[in-house]
Amino acid sequence: MSSDPTDGQAQPGQAPGDEAAPGTPGTGENLCRHCNGTGEHDGTPCPVCGGSGKVIEGLPGG
């Protein structure tokens, strides 16, 4: 069990669907799969990417 109280919570500058903060080594931008990169879902800002259409994910092998 991790002792980090922020596990699973978006940090400042992160969308809920981000796996890490922007600029974290071994990560990169990807299109949000929930809204297919549009930033909207059912006419409202996407809850996963926060309306940006992008999420930060870990890179394979990174």
N, C-alpha and C positions, 0 to 999 in steps of 0.2 A: 504494500500500500504506500502511495506517495504521501509525503508530508507537505506538499505544495498546496496551499488552500485555494489557489486559482485554477487547479486542474479542471478542465471542461468548461471554463468560463472565458468569454471573449475579453481580451485586454484592450486598453485604449489603442485605437488605430487598427483593430481587428474586427472583422465581421464574424458573426456566430459560426459560419462554416469554415473559417480559416483554421488550419492545423497549427500555424505558427504566426508570429509577428512578421510583417513585411521586412525583407532584408535579412532574415535568418539564414545563415549558411545551410545549404542542402535543401532549400525550398525554392519555389517559383510560382508565378501566377498561372492559373488555369481557368477555363470558363466554368462558371457555376453550372452544375448538372441539374439543379432544381429548376432554374429559369432558362436554361440553355443559353446563358450569356446575355439575356435581354435586360436583366435587372428588375423585371416585373414578373409577378406570379398572380394570376387571377385579377389583374388590374391594380394591384398594389405593389409597393416595393418588396422585392424578394426577401423573405425572412432569413435565408441562408447566407446570401452575399451582402445583405444590407442595401441592395439596389445598385451595386456597382457592376454586376454581371461577372465578377471575377472572385476567385478564392485563392488563398495561399496554401499550397500543398507540398508535401515532401516529394523530392525527386527520387526516382528509382536509383538505388545505389548510393544515395546521398547521405 
